[in-house]
């Protein structure tokens, strides 16, 4: 796994799953959430930033065995402290360069005329041979 090579250790302390979408078998290693769980170290945290659609089924044993905290706020944000929520933490880590969001983009498409293609990639990244959603660049 490329993340393991980058961090040179037992896994990441914090993993953000920002793709969301339909992930009915979330623990499978091919889903974004399943990948997030695999990247987290024992005692790590997975922050669910992307909105999940529908029912999400998974085996809780992996989370229990590895003591992984899955922080999945129902309203999109969760308070981490009196002055910090998950959205602010994610923004800070991206802004400081601790998280490279550019590598998470499955494809870059130019112009509004590419919107339909971007939506197709977002709905079925694997079918479009993309690793994740497309970024639409306008202007």
Secondary structure by P-SEA (a helix, b strand, c coil): caaaaaaccccccccccccccccccccccccaaaaaaaaccccbbbbcccccccbbbbcaaaaaaacccccccccccccccccccaaaaaaaaaaacccccccccccccccccaaaaaaaaaaccccccccbbbbbbcc
